[in-house]
Amino acid sequence: MRHRSLLILTTMVTTGALTLSACGSRDDNKGGSNEGGGKTTVVIGVDAPLTGSLSALGQGIKNSVDLAVKTANKNNEVPGVEFKIEALDDQAVPASGQANATKLVGNKDVLGVVGPLNSGVSQSMQGVFNTANLTQVSPANTNPALSQGDNWAKGEKKRPFATYFRTATTDVIQGKFAAQYLYNDAKKRKVFVVDDKQTYGAGLAAIFAEEFKRLGGTIAGTDHVTVKETDFSSTADKVKATGADSVYFGGQYPEGGLLSDQVKKAGAKIPTMGGDGIYDPAFIKASGVANDGDLATSVGYPVEKLPTAKKFIEDYKAGGYKDPYAAYGGYSYDAAWSIIQAVKAVVAANDGKVPADARKKVTDAMSKVSFDGVTGKVSFDEFGDTTNKQLTVYAVKGADWTDVKSATFED
């Protein structure tokens, strides 16, 4: 693996506004499902946890894709094509995700899918999509193996599925960034590492621990918690007994918030840090005691501070969505827009019509997609990973997360 150097941003550079207008014109499509006026229906699928403990994130994903589709239709982004979405609930369960993937594949109008949220769910879906040549773009998956294969850590990178793409950066970067911040900026030296035994959490925690040790830090101890359990007092007691000056948690916010609460109640007045899985207001609300100083990393820069996201934020608010766009809204919009741009290229190359083998052609076109999106420059490398390797550290201050440091990695 090539060395990645960390470049700290002192200013944010505007990458240009998202282009929403269509270029050129063509004849109406023929074939496929036709709407009134001769338009062909193209469906973008959405898979996310729309109910359950992670629904705050899932609803933000669904709504942001819906906004992208409505924007494309309003601006006639692909003349002759009417976009729609089909959103399915995986409840963060791999088996449900696999069933949803099969259902989406069975709908011939689906030419791309945005999702899922969870890396473990994605593992159950990738093969289904690949067999059907159906493009999948996750706005939130961060486990490296999904795009680089199981031997990525040995430097043996091999893309498992040509149909898989993501707009979120990987845990190779996120875990290292977290360790560097905790050691170099927060000046912590003795961290207790906990994970939830899931694909995302365990993988992120392992990458963090390796980098923290490389920097000279000590791993005071390790433990595991079980998803959907609420009593982590035994783990909290272990943390207190080791004299650790911090906790790193690989997992999601329902368990992370309770862990932070119980560690502090056990008498260890130390910060808990985690990845993008805990970066949600629900993490703060889960704690019965003040957890000021707890930390999280999340993909990209704060959307609210990006000039490129201004229109997205305004349009989302105007859309009247019940739930906020949350941590992955901008990445979900960009994921949907990348599919829309791939469809646009395929249709333009086929005399203004959706071809019979549209799914394969859309997948092929994805590797050439490049545009200025909500979250910055959107394009994909040879593994289907985003080329936008930006991250931010957030700290809990009162009832809110506040950004404290943003950075970008370059090869």
C-alpha positions in Angstrom: 0.0 0.0 0.0 1.3 3.4 -0.9 2.0 5.9 1.9 -0.7 8.5 2.4 0.3 11.9 3.7 -2.1 14.0 5.7 -2.7 17.6 4.4 -4.4 19.8 6.8 -6.7 22.4 5.2 -6.5 26.0 6.3 -9.1 27.2 3.9 -11.9 25.5 1.9 -11.7 25.9 -1.8 -14.8 26.2 -3.8 -14.9 23.5 -6.4 -17.6 25.0 -8.4 -21.4 24.7 -8.4 -23.2 21.5 -9.2 -24.2 21.6 -12.8 -27.9 20.7 -13.1 -28.8 21.6 -16.7 -28.8 19.2 -19.5 -26.4 19.5 -22.5 -27.6 18.9 -26.0 -30.9 17.2 -27.1 -32.0 14.0 -28.6 -35.1 12.2 -29.8 -37.5 10.6 -27.3 -36.6 7.2 -26.0 -38.2 4.0 -27.3 -38.7 0.8 -25.4 -38.7 0.2 -21.7 -41.5 1.7 -19.5 -42.9 4.8 -21.1 -44.5 7.7 -19.3 -46.9 10.1 -20.9 -45.2 12.2 -23.6 -43.1 9.3 -24.7 -40.6 9.5 -21.8 -38.9 6.3 -20.6 -38.9 5.5 -16.9 -35.6 4.9 -15.3 -35.7 3.8 -11.7 -32.9 4.4 -9.1 -33.2 2.0 -6.3 -32.5 2.9 -2.7 -31.6 0.5 0.1 -31.2 1.8 3.6 -32.4 1.2 7.2 -35.7 3.2 6.9 -36.9 1.9 10.2 -35.2 0.8 13.4 -32.4 2.4 15.4 -30.5 3.6 12.4 -33.5 5.1 10.5 -32.3 8.7 11.1 -29.4 8.0 8.7 -31.5 5.8 6.4 -34.2 8.4 5.9 -31.6 11.0 5.1 -30.2 8.8 2.4 -33.6 8.1 0.9 -34.7 11.8 0.9 -31.5 13.0 -0.6 -31.8 10.5 -3.5 -35.4 11.6 -4.0 -34.2 15.2 -4.2 -31.6 14.3 -6.8 -34.3 12.5 -8.9 -36.7 15.4 -8.7 -33.9 17.9 -9.6 -33.0 15.8 -12.7 -36.6 15.6 -13.8 -37.2 19.3 -13.2 -34.2 20.3 -15.3 -34.7 17.6 -17.9 -31.2 16.4 -17.2 -31.7 13.4 -19.5 -34.2 14.4 -22.3 -36.7 11.6 -22.8 -36.1 10.0 -19.5 -38.2 10.3 -16.3 -36.4 9.2 -13.2 -38.2 7.6 -10.2 -37.0 6.0 -7.0 -37.8 2.7 -5.4 -36.8 2.7 -1.7 -36.5 -0.5 0.3 -35.9 -0.9 4.0 -33.1 -3.3 5.1 -33.3 -2.5 8.8 -29.5 -2.8 8.9 -29.9 -6.6 8.5 -27.8 -8.4 5.8 -30.5 -10.9 4.9 -33.0 -8.1 4.3 -30.5 -6.3 2.1 -29.9 -9.4 0.0 -33.6 -9.8 -0.5 -34.0 -6.2 -1.4 -31.1 -6.5 -3.9 -32.9 -9.5 -5.6 -36.1 -7.4 -5.7 -34.4 -4.4 -7.3 -32.7 -6.7 -9.9 -36.1 -8.1 -10.8 -37.3 -4.6 -11.8 -36.1 -4.1 -15.3 -36.4 -0.3 -15.0 -33.8 -0.1 -12.2 -30.5 1.0 -13.8 -28.7 1.9 -10.5 -29.0 1.6 -6.8 -27.9 3.9 -4.0 -27.0 2.2 -0.7 -26.8 0.6 1.7 -25.7 2.3 4.9 -23.9 -0.7 6.5 -20.8 -2.4 5.1 -22.1 -5.8 6.5 -25.3 -5.4 4.6 -23.4 -4.4 1.4 -21.5 -7.7 1.6 -24.7 -9.6 1.1 -25.9 -7.5 -1.8 -22.7 -7.0 -4.0 -22.8 -10.4 -5.6 -26.5 -10.1 -6.5 -26.0 -6.8 -8.2 -22.8 -7.9 -10.0 -24.5 -10.9 -11.5 -27.1 -8.7 -13.0 -24.7 -5.9 -14.1 -26.6 -3.5 -11.9 -24.6 -0.5 -10.6 -24.5 0.0 -6.8 -23.2 3.3 -5.3 -23.0 3.4 -1.5 -22.9 6.8 0.2 -21.8 5.4 3.5 -19.9 2.0 3.2 -16.3 2.4 4.5 -15.0 -1.1 4.8 -12.0 -1.4 2.4 -12.6 -5.1 1.5 -15.8 -4.1 -0.4 -13.9 -2.5 -3.2 -10.3 -3.8 -2.7 -10.8 -7.4 -1.7 -10.1 -9.4 1.5 -6.3 -9.1 1.1 -6.2 -5.3 0.9 -4.2 -5.1 4.1 -1.4 -7.2 2.6 -1.1 -4.9 -0.3 -2.9 -7.3 -2.6 -5.7 -5.1 -3.8 -8.2 -6.7 -6.2 -11.6 -5.3 -7.0 -14.2 -8.1 -6.3 -17.2 -6.5 -8.1 -17.1 -4.2 -11.1 -20.6 -2.9 -10.3 -19.7 -1.6 -6.8 -18.9 2.1 -6.3 -19.0 4.5 -3.3 -18.9 8.2 -2.6 -17.7 7.7 1.0 -14.0 7.2 1.7 -12.7 4.1 3.3 -11.7 3.1 6.8 -8.1 2.8 5.8 -8.1 6.6 5.8 -10.7 7.2 8.5 -9.1 4.9 11.1 -5.6 6.4 10.5 -7.0 10.0 10.6 -8.7 9.2 14.0 -5.6 7.8 15.5 -3.5 10.7 14.3 -5.9 13.2 15.8 -6.2 11.4 19.1 -2.4 11.0 19.5 -1.1 14.2 17.9 -3.9 16.7 18.6 -5.7 15.4 21.7 -2.4 14.2 23.2 -3.9 10.8 24.3 -1.4 8.0 24.9 -3.4 5.1 26.4 -6.6 4.1 24.6 -9.0 1.3 25.3 -10.5 -0.1 22.1 -14.0 -1.5 21.8 -15.9 -2.7 18.8 -19.4 -4.2 18.1 -18.1 -7.3 16.2 -19.7 -6.1 13.0 -17.9 -5.7 9.6 -17.7 -1.9 9.8 -17.0 -1.6 13.5 -14.4 -4.3 13.9 -12.6 -3.3 10.8 -12.4 0.4 11.7 -11.3 -0.4 15.3 -8.5 -2.6 14.0 -7.1 0.0 11.6 -7.3 2.7 14.3 -5.5 0.5 16.8 -2.7 -0.3 14.4 -2.0 3.3 13.5 -2.3 4.4 17.2 0.4 1.9 18.1 2.6 2.9 15.2 2.5 6.5 16.4 3.8 5.4 19.8 0.5 5.0 21.7 -0.5 2.1 24.0 -3.6 0.0 23.6 -4.7 -0.3 27.3 -7.2 -3.1 26.5 -9.8 -4.4 24.1 -13.4 -5.6 24.4 -16.5 -6.3 22.3 -20.1 -5.3 22.7 -23.2 -6.8 21.1 -25.5 -4.8 18.8 -28.9 -3.9 20.3 -27.7 -4.7 23.9 -27.8 -1.8 26.4 -25.8 -2.9 29.4 -22.1 -2.3 28.8 -21.2 -1.9 32.5 -18.6 -4.7 32.4 -16.8 -3.1 29.6 -17.0 0.3 31.4 -15.4 -1.3 34.5 -12.6 -2.7 32.4 -11.9 0.7 30.9 -11.8 2.3 34.4 -9.5 -0.5 35.7 -6.9 0.0 33.0 -6.4 3.7 33.6 -7.0 4.5 30.0 -7.1 8.1 29.0 -9.5 7.6 26.2 -11.8 5.0 24.5 -12.1 4.3 20.8 -15.3 2.6 19.7 -15.8 0.9 16.4 -19.6 0.7 15.8 -22.8 2.7 15.5 -24.4 5.5 17.6 -27.0 3.5 19.5 -24.3 1.4 21.3 -21.7 4.1 21.2 -23.8 6.7 23.1 -24.6 4.2 25.8 -21.0 3.1 26.1 -19.8 6.6 26.5 -22.5 7.2 29.2 -21.6 4.1 31.1 -17.8 4.6 31.0 -18.3 8.0 32.5 -20.7 6.7 35.2 -18.1 4.1 36.1 -15.8 6.9 37.1 -13.6 7.2 34.0 -14.0 10.8 33.0 -12.4 10.3 29.6 -13.5 11.0 26.0 -15.0 8.3 23.7 -14.1 8.6 20.1 -15.5 6.7 17.1 -16.0 6.9 13.4 -18.8 8.2 11.2 -21.1 5.5 12.7 -21.5 7.5 15.9 -21.6 11.0 14.2 -25.3 11.6 14.8 -27.3 13.7 17.4 -28.7 10.4 18.7 -25.3 9.6 20.1 -25.4 12.6 22.3 -29.0 12.0 23.3 -28.2 8.4 24.4 -26.0 9.6 27.2 -27.5 10.5 30.5 -24.5 12.5 31.6 -22.7 15.3 29.8 -20.4 13.9 27.2 -18.6 17.1 26.1 -15.3 16.2 24.5 -16.4 13.0 22.9 -15.1 12.8 19.4 -16.1 11.4 16.0 -14.6 11.4 12.5 -16.9 11.6 9.5 -16.4 11.4 5.8 -15.9 14.7 4.0 -16.2 18.3 5.2 -19.1 19.8 7.1 -21.8 20.1 4.4 -23.1 23.3 5.9 -19.7 24.9 5.2 -19.3 23.8 1.6 -20.1 26.4 -1.0 -20.9 23.5 -3.3 -23.6 22.3 -0.9 -25.6 25.6 -0.6 -28.2 24.8 -3.3 -28.6 21.2 -1.9 -29.3 22.5 1.5 -31.8 25.1 0.2 -33.5 22.6 -2.0 -33.7 20.0 0.7 -35.3 22.5 3.1 -37.8 23.6 0.4 -38.6 19.9 -0.3 -40.3 19.7 3.1 -38.7 16.4 4.1 -39.7 15.3 7.6 -36.2 14.0 8.5 -32.9 15.8 8.2 -30.4 14.8 5.5 -28.1 13.7 8.3 -24.5 12.6 7.9 -24.8 11.0 4.4 -27.3 13.3 2.7 -24.7 15.1 0.4 -23.0 11.8 -0.4 -26.4 10.2 -1.2 -27.3 13.0 -3.5 -23.9 12.7 -5.3 -24.3 8.9 -5.5 -27.7 9.3 -7.2 -26.3 12.1 -9.5 -23.5 9.9 -10.6 -26.0 7.3 -11.7 -28.0 10.0 -13.5 -24.8 11.2 -15.3 -23.9 7.6 -16.3 -27.5 7.1 -17.7 -27.1 10.5 -19.5 -23.9 9.3 -21.2 -25.3 6.0 -22.2 -28.5 7.5 -23.7 -26.5 10.2 -25.5 -24.3 7.5 -27.1 -27.3 5.5 -28.2 -29.1 8.1 -30.3 -31.1 9.4 -27.4 -32.6 6.0 -26.4 -32.1 3.7 -23.4 -30.4 0.7 -24.9 -31.4 -2.9 -24.3 -28.2 -3.6 -22.3 -28.4 -0.4 -20.3 -27.3 -1.9 -17.0 -24.0 -3.0 -18.3 -23.4 0.2 -20.2 -24.3 2.3 -17.1 -21.7 0.3 -15.1 -19.1 0.9 -17.8 -20.0 4.6 -17.9 -19.6 5.0 -14.1 -15.8 4.8 -14.4 -15.8 8.0 -16.5 -18.3 10.0 -14.4 -16.8 13.3 -13.2 -18.6 16.3 -11.9 -18.6 19.0 -9.2 -21.1 17.7 -6.7 -22.6 18.6 -3.3 -19.5 17.2 -1.5 -16.9 18.3 -3.9 -15.4 16.6 -7.0 -17.1 13.3 -7.7 -15.3 10.6 -9.6 -14.1 7.1 -9.0 -10.7 5.3 -9.1 -9.9 1.8 -10.5 -11.5 0.2 -7.5 -14.7 2.1 -7.6 -13.7 4.1 -4.6 -14.2 7.9 -4.4 -11.3 10.1 -5.3 -12.6 12.6 -2.7 -10.6 11.5 0.4 -11.7 14.2 2.9 -12.5 13.8 6.6 -13.5 15.9 9.5 -13.2 15.4 13.3 -16.2 16.6 15.3 -16.4 17.1 19.1 -19.4 17.1 21.3 -20.1 20.6 22.8 -23.3 20.8 24.8 -26.1 19.2 22.7 -24.3 19.4 19.3 -21.4 18.1 17.3 -18.9 20.8 16.4 -16.3 20.4 13.7 -12.8 20.9 15.0 -10.5 19.8 12.2 -10.8 19.0 8.5 -8.2 17.3 6.4 -7.6 15.6 3.1 -5.5 12.6 2.2 -3.5 12.3 -1.0 -1.6 9.4 -2.5 
